Amino acid sequence: MKRIVVEFDGKAFDAMLFDDQAPVICGNIWNALPLEGPVTNTKWSGDMLRLWVEIPEPVERENLSQLQNPGDILFLHKWNGLRFVYGQARMQGPSGASPTPLVGRMLGGVEDLAALGKRVEWEGAVRLRVRRA
């Protein structure tokens, strides 16, 4: 598994990509690093943040997940970018739940991510950066 670092608010947290379970998507993410952009709250699907960046989309989905857990990192087809789960979440849209590629996991900092999520919900977007470890 490839190691990455998620940075925000002057803090850095280790994470890993599941390149053994989602090799094409994780390869695209790895090749696009470093990624930096605004992060917003996606309350429609629960407690998760969306990093607004462009990552090449593979034809097929890999390592689909129905339910998400705190610390999960997701890639959503057709909506691009990454999602960072910090609480109870389930990716969904107007037509209901949507199985979503699980591409990685935070190895710490979920409490800080949750605090960021609550802040973004009330104050608006902030910058988040993902880079190779």
MIBA-270617 format. One record per residue: x, y, z of N, C-alpha, C in turn; residue number from 1. Coordinates in nm, 4 decimals. Atoms other than C-alpha are relative to their C-alpha. Example, Ala and Ser with C-alpha at 12.3 -4.5 7.8 and 13.67 -1.06 7.14 Angstrom:
2
+----------+----------+----------+----------+----------+----------+----------+----------+----------+------+
|       nX |       nY |       nZ |      caX |      caY |      caZ |       cX |       cY |       cZ | resi |
+----------+----------+----------+----------+----------+----------+----------+----------+----------+------+
|   0.0890 |  -0.1190 |   0.0000 |   1.2300 |  -0.4500 |   0.7800 |   0.0900 |   0.1200 |   0.0000 |    1 |
|  -0.0820 |  -0.1190 |  -0.0060 |   1.3670 |  -0.1060 |   0.7140 |  -0.0770 |   0.1090 |   0.0730 |    2 |
+----------+----------+----------+----------+----------+----------+----------+----------+----------+------+
//
This chain:
133
+----------+----------+----------+----------+----------+----------+----------+----------+----------+------+
|       nX |       nY |       nZ |      caX |      caY |      caZ |       cX |       cY |       cZ | resi |
+----------+----------+----------+----------+----------+----------+----------+----------+----------+------+
|   0.0837 |  -0.1185 |   0.0000 |   0.0000 |   0.0000 |   0.0000 |   0.0882 |   0.1249 |   0.0000 |    1 |
|  -0.0764 |  -0.1235 |   0.0104 |   0.1233 |   0.3448 |  -0.0883 |  -0.0416 |   0.0968 |   0.1096 |    2 |
|   0.0247 |  -0.0945 |  -0.1092 |   0.1556 |   0.6032 |   0.1882 |  -0.0142 |   0.1409 |  -0.0558 |    3 |
|   0.0223 |  -0.1391 |   0.0353 |   0.0219 |   0.9561 |   0.1511 |  -0.0120 |   0.0817 |   0.1271 |    4 |
|   0.0166 |  -0.0915 |  -0.1121 |  -0.0049 |   1.2610 |   0.3765 |  -0.1134 |   0.0957 |  -0.0349 |    5 |
|   0.1121 |  -0.0931 |   0.0149 |  -0.3217 |   1.4690 |   0.4213 |   0.0294 |   0.1186 |   0.0910 |    6 |
|  -0.0375 |  -0.1200 |  -0.0753 |  -0.2519 |   1.8286 |   0.5285 |  -0.1124 |   0.1032 |  -0.0025 |    7 |
|   0.0930 |  -0.1123 |  -0.0125 |  -0.4845 |   2.1000 |   0.6564 |   0.0235 |   0.0670 |   0.1344 |    8 |
|  -0.0154 |  -0.0771 |  -0.1246 |  -0.4758 |   2.3723 |   0.9213 |   0.1388 |  -0.0123 |   0.0619 |    9 |
|  -0.1358 |   0.0104 |  -0.0516 |  -0.0978 |   2.3363 |   0.9517 |   0.0330 |  -0.1344 |   0.0623 |   10 |
|  -0.0222 |   0.1340 |  -0.0540 |  -0.1306 |   1.9695 |   1.0513 |   0.0171 |  -0.0976 |  -0.1149 |   11 |
|  -0.0218 |   0.1033 |   0.1008 |  -0.0207 |   1.6589 |   0.8606 |  -0.0344 |  -0.1361 |   0.0598 |   12 |
|   0.0442 |   0.1312 |  -0.0474 |  -0.1756 |   1.3121 |   0.8916 |   0.0334 |  -0.1069 |  -0.1034 |   13 |
|  -0.0321 |   0.1116 |   0.0883 |  -0.0584 |   0.9826 |   0.7473 |  -0.1276 |  -0.0697 |  -0.0447 |   14 |
|   0.1098 |   0.0778 |   0.0564 |  -0.2899 |   0.7829 |   0.5244 |   0.0612 |  -0.0997 |  -0.0975 |   15 |
|  -0.0489 |   0.0956 |   0.0982 |  -0.2610 |   0.4944 |   0.2816 |  -0.1012 |  -0.0158 |  -0.1112 |   16 |
|   0.0839 |   0.0330 |   0.1143 |  -0.3942 |   0.4161 |  -0.0623 |  -0.0101 |  -0.1513 |  -0.0097 |   17 |
|   0.0216 |   0.1439 |   0.0160 |  -0.5434 |   0.0707 |  -0.1220 |   0.0315 |  -0.0409 |  -0.1438 |   18 |
|  -0.0367 |   0.0300 |   0.1377 |  -0.3505 |   0.0192 |  -0.4456 |  -0.0033 |  -0.1496 |  -0.0304 |   19 |
|   0.0154 |   0.1432 |   0.0232 |  -0.3756 |  -0.3580 |  -0.3964 |  -0.1457 |  -0.0371 |  -0.0291 |   20 |
|   0.1424 |   0.0279 |   0.0179 |  -0.7594 |  -0.3406 |  -0.3972 |  -0.0637 |   0.0849 |  -0.1101 |   21 |
|   0.0504 |  -0.0895 |   0.1043 |  -0.8135 |  -0.0518 |  -0.6417 |   0.1206 |   0.0543 |  -0.0774 |   22 |
|  -0.1277 |  -0.0404 |   0.0602 |  -0.4958 |  -0.0448 |  -0.8530 |  -0.0102 |   0.1113 |  -0.1043 |   23 |
|   0.0088 |  -0.1012 |   0.1051 |  -0.6171 |   0.1688 |  -1.1444 |  -0.0338 |   0.1364 |   0.0595 |   24 |
|   0.0386 |  -0.1276 |  -0.0617 |  -0.7912 |   0.4381 |  -0.9386 |   0.1148 |   0.0542 |   0.0851 |   25 |
|  -0.1080 |  -0.0460 |  -0.0871 |  -0.5102 |   0.4526 |  -0.6817 |   0.1224 |   0.0411 |  -0.0815 |   26 |
|  -0.1083 |  -0.0412 |   0.0878 |  -0.2535 |   0.4672 |  -0.9627 |  -0.0244 |   0.1389 |  -0.0573 |   27 |
|   0.0352 |  -0.1327 |   0.0514 |  -0.4375 |   0.7664 |  -1.1093 |   0.0165 |   0.1070 |   0.1074 |   28 |
|  -0.0154 |  -0.0943 |  -0.1115 |  -0.4461 |   0.9347 |  -0.7682 |   0.1489 |   0.0243 |   0.0254 |   29 |
|  -0.1433 |  -0.0095 |  -0.0266 |  -0.0757 |   0.8612 |  -0.7064 |   0.0698 |   0.0872 |  -0.1042 |   30 |
|  -0.0624 |  -0.0760 |   0.1083 |   0.0215 |   1.0025 |  -1.0457 |  -0.0428 |   0.1466 |  -0.0007 |   31 |
|   0.0491 |  -0.1378 |  -0.0048 |  -0.1857 |   1.3174 |  -0.9838 |   0.0563 |   0.0785 |   0.1193 |   32 |
|  -0.0506 |  -0.0676 |  -0.1200 |  -0.0170 |   1.3948 |  -0.6482 |   0.1168 |   0.0914 |  -0.0323 |   33 |
|   0.0849 |  -0.0464 |  -0.1106 |   0.0289 |   1.6440 |  -0.4993 |  -0.1301 |   0.0623 |  -0.0525 |   34 |
|   0.1300 |  -0.0583 |   0.0290 |  -0.3353 |   1.7501 |  -0.5001 |  -0.0309 |   0.1034 |   0.1069 |   35 |
|   0.0363 |  -0.1036 |  -0.0964 |  -0.4535 |   2.0700 |  -0.3382 |  -0.1212 |   0.0743 |  -0.0535 |   36 |
|   0.1181 |  -0.0736 |   0.0419 |  -0.7858 |   2.2467 |  -0.3433 |  -0.0929 |   0.0257 |   0.1162 |   37 |
|   0.0968 |  -0.0258 |  -0.1049 |  -1.0894 |   2.3616 |  -0.1525 |  -0.0695 |  -0.1292 |   0.0423 |   38 |
|   0.0751 |   0.1134 |  -0.0527 |  -1.2639 |   2.1119 |   0.0693 |  -0.1312 |   0.0545 |   0.0565 |   39 |
|   0.1326 |  -0.0396 |  -0.0468 |  -1.6367 |   2.1396 |   0.1359 |  -0.0690 |  -0.1192 |   0.0647 |   40 |
|   0.0759 |   0.1037 |  -0.0680 |  -1.8889 |   1.9430 |   0.3386 |  -0.1024 |  -0.0600 |  -0.0951 |   41 |
|   0.1000 |   0.0675 |   0.0832 |  -2.1048 |   1.6842 |   0.1617 |  -0.1057 |  -0.0624 |   0.0900 |   42 |
|   0.0961 |   0.0470 |  -0.1001 |  -2.3798 |   1.6578 |   0.4226 |  -0.1090 |  -0.0888 |  -0.0592 |   43 |
|   0.1014 |   0.0854 |   0.0626 |  -2.6144 |   1.4921 |   0.1712 |   0.0288 |  -0.1470 |   0.0320 |   44 |
|  -0.0416 |   0.1384 |  -0.0235 |  -2.4166 |   1.1708 |   0.2254 |   0.0474 |  -0.0253 |   0.1421 |   45 |
|  -0.0434 |   0.0185 |  -0.1376 |  -2.3341 |   1.2262 |   0.5904 |   0.1264 |   0.0784 |   0.0293 |   46 |
|  -0.1181 |  -0.0707 |  -0.0489 |  -2.0141 |   1.3274 |   0.7644 |   0.1215 |  -0.0303 |  -0.0867 |   47 |
|  -0.1174 |   0.0135 |   0.0859 |  -1.7633 |   1.3566 |   0.4824 |   0.0299 |   0.1321 |  -0.0685 |   48 |
|  -0.0474 |  -0.1191 |   0.0695 |  -1.5588 |   1.6240 |   0.3125 |   0.0351 |  -0.0359 |  -0.1438 |   49 |
|  -0.0351 |   0.0194 |   0.1405 |  -1.5091 |   1.6652 |  -0.0612 |   0.1164 |   0.0910 |  -0.0358 |   50 |
|  -0.1133 |  -0.0758 |   0.0525 |  -1.1732 |   1.7721 |  -0.2021 |  -0.0238 |   0.0197 |  -0.1490 |   51 |
|   0.0298 |  -0.0359 |   0.1387 |  -1.2383 |   1.9532 |  -0.5307 |   0.1282 |   0.0033 |  -0.0813 |   52 |
|  -0.1166 |   0.0106 |   0.0864 |  -0.9601 |   1.8341 |  -0.7620 |  -0.0359 |  -0.0883 |  -0.1193 |   53 |
|   0.0203 |   0.0836 |   0.1178 |  -0.9321 |   1.6632 |  -1.0997 |   0.0930 |  -0.1204 |   0.0052 |   54 |
|  -0.0746 |   0.1243 |   0.0038 |  -0.8225 |   1.2998 |  -1.1098 |  -0.0554 |  -0.0791 |  -0.1181 |   55 |
|   0.0519 |   0.0778 |   0.1127 |  -0.8444 |   1.0907 |  -1.4292 |  -0.0873 |  -0.1168 |   0.0480 |   56 |
|   0.0934 |   0.1050 |  -0.0395 |  -1.1391 |   0.8519 |  -1.4068 |   0.0229 |  -0.1268 |  -0.0799 |   57 |
|  -0.0119 |   0.1269 |   0.0718 |  -1.0928 |   0.4840 |  -1.4900 |  -0.1363 |  -0.0420 |  -0.0558 |   58 |
|   0.1242 |   0.0485 |   0.0599 |  -1.3507 |   0.3035 |  -1.7008 |  -0.0809 |  -0.0813 |   0.1003 |   59 |
|   0.0695 |   0.0875 |  -0.0947 |  -1.4340 |   0.0478 |  -1.4327 |   0.0191 |   0.0471 |   0.1437 |   60 |
|  -0.0106 |  -0.0306 |  -0.1428 |  -1.5042 |   0.0964 |  -1.0653 |   0.0673 |  -0.1170 |   0.0702 |   61 |
|  -0.0711 |   0.1023 |  -0.0758 |  -1.2918 |  -0.0918 |  -0.8140 |  -0.0312 |   0.0155 |   0.1489 |   62 |
|   0.0114 |   0.0017 |  -0.1457 |  -1.3290 |  -0.1903 |  -0.4473 |  -0.1197 |   0.0800 |   0.0499 |   63 |
|   0.1214 |  -0.0745 |  -0.0359 |  -1.6883 |  -0.0697 |  -0.4125 |  -0.0408 |  -0.0240 |   0.1448 |   64 |
|   0.0423 |   0.0027 |  -0.1397 |  -1.8152 |   0.0102 |  -0.0652 |  -0.1415 |   0.0556 |   0.0112 |   65 |
|   0.1385 |  -0.0454 |  -0.0210 |  -2.1813 |   0.0407 |   0.0383 |  -0.0103 |   0.0969 |   0.1168 |   66 |
|   0.0018 |  -0.0840 |  -0.1198 |  -2.1219 |   0.1918 |   0.3821 |   0.1402 |   0.0510 |   0.0258 |   67 |
|  -0.1297 |  -0.0593 |  -0.0260 |  -1.8443 |   0.4221 |   0.4817 |   0.0225 |   0.0166 |   0.1501 |   68 |
|  -0.0393 |  -0.0107 |  -0.1401 |  -1.6559 |   0.4474 |   0.8106 |   0.0943 |   0.1180 |   0.0191 |   69 |
|  -0.0937 |  -0.1092 |  -0.0267 |  -1.4630 |   0.7293 |   0.9784 |   0.1424 |  -0.0392 |  -0.0388 |   70 |
|  -0.1347 |   0.0246 |   0.0464 |  -1.1200 |   0.7546 |   0.8196 |   0.0082 |  -0.0498 |  -0.1432 |   71 |
|  -0.0001 |   0.0475 |   0.1379 |  -1.2244 |   0.6131 |   0.4813 |   0.0278 |   0.1141 |  -0.0971 |   72 |
|  -0.0227 |  -0.0928 |   0.1099 |  -1.1027 |   0.7874 |   0.1667 |  -0.0657 |  -0.0617 |  -0.1233 |   73 |
|   0.0797 |   0.0483 |   0.1130 |  -1.3331 |   0.7554 |  -0.1354 |   0.0304 |   0.0780 |  -0.1265 |   74 |
|  -0.0044 |  -0.0678 |   0.1299 |  -1.3259 |   0.8378 |  -0.5056 |  -0.1368 |  -0.0193 |  -0.0628 |   75 |
|   0.1347 |   0.0103 |   0.0562 |  -1.6587 |   0.9163 |  -0.6687 |   0.0022 |   0.0276 |  -0.1494 |   76 |
|   0.0071 |  -0.0143 |   0.1453 |  -1.7008 |   0.8570 |  -1.0416 |  -0.0993 |   0.1090 |  -0.0384 |   77 |
|   0.0824 |  -0.1057 |   0.0601 |  -1.8530 |   1.1402 |  -1.2454 |  -0.0107 |   0.1249 |   0.0859 |   78 |
|  -0.0033 |  -0.1183 |  -0.0865 |  -1.8160 |   1.3791 |  -0.9492 |   0.1429 |   0.0341 |   0.0360 |   79 |
|  -0.1426 |  -0.0189 |  -0.0145 |  -1.4370 |   1.3491 |  -0.9422 |   0.0402 |   0.0433 |   0.1409 |   80 |
|  -0.0505 |  -0.0401 |  -0.1303 |  -1.2176 |   1.4385 |  -0.6483 |  -0.0033 |  -0.1124 |   0.1014 |   81 |
|  -0.0052 |   0.0961 |  -0.1092 |  -1.1759 |   1.2609 |  -0.3163 |  -0.0979 |   0.0388 |   0.1094 |   82 |
|   0.0856 |  -0.0221 |  -0.1159 |  -1.4039 |   1.2226 |  -0.0156 |   0.0720 |  -0.0558 |   0.1224 |   83 |
|  -0.0619 |   0.0389 |  -0.1265 |  -1.2774 |   1.2020 |   0.3428 |  -0.1102 |  -0.0138 |   0.1042 |   84 |
|   0.1084 |   0.0288 |  -0.0936 |  -1.5183 |   1.0371 |   0.5887 |   0.0480 |   0.0259 |   0.1421 |   85 |
|  -0.0392 |  -0.0291 |  -0.1375 |  -1.5105 |   1.1697 |   0.9444 |  -0.1058 |  -0.0395 |   0.1028 |   86 |
|   0.1059 |   0.0438 |  -0.0916 |  -1.8298 |   1.0260 |   1.0957 |  -0.0914 |  -0.0977 |  -0.0707 |   87 |
|   0.0968 |   0.0897 |   0.0633 |  -2.1441 |   0.8382 |   1.0008 |  -0.0299 |   0.0496 |  -0.1408 |   88 |
|   0.0176 |  -0.0425 |   0.1383 |  -2.1759 |   0.8415 |   0.6226 |  -0.0428 |  -0.1170 |  -0.0877 |   89 |
|   0.0383 |   0.0953 |   0.1041 |  -2.3244 |   0.6657 |   0.3241 |  -0.0164 |   0.0790 |  -0.1286 |   90 |
|   0.0051 |  -0.0759 |   0.1248 |  -2.2580 |   0.7973 |  -0.0259 |  -0.1360 |  -0.0214 |  -0.0656 |   91 |
|   0.1309 |   0.0105 |   0.0644 |  -2.5928 |   0.8760 |  -0.1853 |  -0.0299 |   0.1258 |  -0.0793 |   92 |
|   0.0482 |  -0.1104 |   0.0819 |  -2.7669 |   1.0985 |  -0.4326 |  -0.1509 |  -0.0004 |  -0.0005 |   93 |
|   0.1459 |  -0.0072 |   0.0037 |  -3.1260 |   1.1774 |  -0.5282 |  -0.0677 |  -0.1358 |  -0.0184 |   94 |
|   0.0608 |   0.1311 |   0.0235 |  -3.1842 |   0.8151 |  -0.6330 |   0.0356 |  -0.1021 |   0.1077 |   95 |
|  -0.0313 |   0.0904 |  -0.1103 |  -3.0479 |   0.6646 |  -0.3095 |   0.1481 |  -0.0282 |   0.0130 |   96 |
|  -0.1387 |   0.0356 |  -0.0288 |  -2.7309 |   0.4932 |  -0.1947 |   0.0755 |  -0.0349 |  -0.1270 |   97 |
|  -0.0850 |   0.0234 |   0.1167 |  -2.4429 |   0.4661 |  -0.4397 |   0.1282 |  -0.0702 |   0.0440 |   98 |
|  -0.1263 |   0.0658 |  -0.0318 |  -2.1671 |   0.2042 |  -0.4061 |   0.1161 |   0.0833 |  -0.0546 |   99 |
|  -0.1072 |  -0.0942 |   0.0301 |  -1.8432 |   0.4019 |  -0.4088 |   0.1367 |  -0.0652 |   0.0210 |  100 |
|  -0.1328 |   0.0569 |  -0.0187 |  -1.4776 |   0.3058 |  -0.4580 |   0.0675 |   0.0487 |   0.1289 |  101 |
|  -0.0787 |  -0.0268 |  -0.1203 |  -1.2936 |   0.2855 |  -0.1265 |   0.1459 |  -0.0077 |  -0.0424 |  102 |
|  -0.1363 |  -0.0054 |   0.0544 |  -0.9412 |   0.3966 |  -0.2189 |   0.1080 |   0.0163 |   0.1059 |  103 |
|  -0.1022 |  -0.0169 |  -0.1026 |  -0.7703 |   0.4551 |   0.1142 |  -0.0587 |   0.0203 |   0.1380 |  104 |
|   0.0416 |  -0.0214 |  -0.1389 |  -0.7796 |   0.5187 |   0.4860 |   0.0986 |   0.0926 |   0.0699 |  105 |
|  -0.0811 |  -0.0844 |  -0.0877 |  -0.6555 |   0.7863 |   0.7218 |   0.0562 |  -0.0894 |   0.1102 |  106 |
|  -0.0625 |   0.0783 |  -0.1061 |  -0.4128 |   0.6413 |   0.9780 |   0.0013 |   0.0757 |   0.1324 |  107 |
|   0.0099 |  -0.0836 |  -0.1183 |  -0.4897 |   0.9109 |   1.2316 |  -0.0623 |   0.1317 |  -0.0400 |  108 |
|   0.0518 |  -0.1330 |   0.0288 |  -0.6368 |   1.2562 |   1.2606 |  -0.1485 |   0.0075 |  -0.0304 |  109 |
|   0.1426 |  -0.0021 |   0.0310 |  -1.0022 |   1.1572 |   1.2226 |  -0.0739 |   0.1020 |   0.0867 |  110 |
|   0.0634 |  -0.1001 |  -0.0867 |  -1.0964 |   1.3764 |   1.5218 |   0.0226 |   0.1407 |  -0.0544 |  111 |
|  -0.0298 |  -0.1300 |   0.0601 |  -0.9218 |   1.6728 |   1.3587 |  -0.0782 |   0.0187 |  -0.1297 |  112 |
|   0.0786 |  -0.0042 |   0.1231 |  -1.0945 |   1.5894 |   1.0300 |  -0.1461 |   0.0313 |   0.0324 |  113 |
|   0.1379 |  -0.0273 |  -0.0422 |  -1.4312 |   1.5888 |   1.2127 |  -0.0160 |   0.1459 |   0.0416 |  114 |
|   0.0061 |  -0.1411 |  -0.0397 |  -1.3563 |   1.9292 |   1.3661 |   0.0032 |   0.0895 |  -0.1234 |  115 |
|  -0.0047 |  -0.0753 |   0.1248 |  -1.2654 |   2.0572 |   1.0195 |  -0.1344 |  -0.0074 |  -0.0720 |  116 |
|   0.1309 |   0.0163 |   0.0636 |  -1.5911 |   1.9156 |   0.8827 |  -0.1056 |   0.0889 |   0.0614 |  117 |
|   0.0978 |  -0.0864 |  -0.0687 |  -1.7981 |   2.0985 |   1.1422 |   0.0277 |   0.1472 |  -0.0298 |  118 |
|  -0.0354 |  -0.1391 |   0.0298 |  -1.6060 |   2.4210 |   1.0803 |  -0.0388 |   0.0384 |  -0.1433 |  119 |
|   0.0325 |  -0.0265 |   0.1409 |  -1.6464 |   2.3973 |   0.7020 |  -0.1506 |   0.0125 |  -0.0182 |  120 |
|   0.1463 |  -0.0047 |   0.0104 |  -2.0185 |   2.3349 |   0.7477 |  -0.0528 |   0.1397 |   0.0315 |  121 |
|   0.0488 |  -0.1313 |  -0.0432 |  -2.0583 |   2.6749 |   0.9177 |   0.0743 |   0.1170 |  -0.0620 |  122 |
|  -0.0815 |  -0.1116 |   0.0476 |  -1.7724 |   2.8842 |   0.7769 |   0.0337 |  -0.0042 |  -0.1483 |  123 |
|  -0.0311 |   0.0115 |   0.1418 |  -1.7226 |   2.7538 |   0.4222 |   0.1307 |  -0.0731 |  -0.0257 |  124 |
|  -0.1132 |   0.0804 |   0.0461 |  -1.4453 |   2.5895 |   0.2221 |   0.1335 |   0.0463 |   0.0567 |  125 |
|  -0.1388 |  -0.0254 |  -0.0374 |  -1.0835 |   2.5656 |   0.3354 |   0.0894 |  -0.0829 |  -0.0923 |  126 |
|  -0.0954 |   0.0724 |   0.0848 |  -0.7680 |   2.4348 |   0.1607 |   0.0441 |  -0.1293 |   0.0679 |  127 |
|  -0.0507 |   0.1284 |  -0.0459 |  -0.6599 |   2.0728 |   0.1935 |   0.0986 |  -0.0478 |  -0.1052 |  128 |
|  -0.1034 |   0.0470 |   0.0912 |  -0.3528 |   1.9128 |   0.0409 |   0.0269 |  -0.1476 |   0.0260 |  129 |
|  -0.0386 |   0.1411 |  -0.0089 |  -0.2674 |   1.5480 |  -0.0312 |   0.1287 |  -0.0156 |  -0.0799 |  130 |
|  -0.1289 |   0.0192 |   0.0660 |   0.0899 |   1.4507 |  -0.1150 |   0.0539 |  -0.1397 |   0.0316 |  131 |
|  -0.0672 |   0.1266 |  -0.0286 |   0.3129 |   1.1466 |  -0.1286 |   0.0751 |   0.0102 |   0.1318 |  132 |
|  -0.0724 |   0.0012 |  -0.1279 |   0.4651 |   1.0463 |   0.2049 |   0.1490 |  -0.0019 |  -0.0248 |  133 |
+----------+----------+----------+----------+----------+----------+----------+----------+----------+------+
//
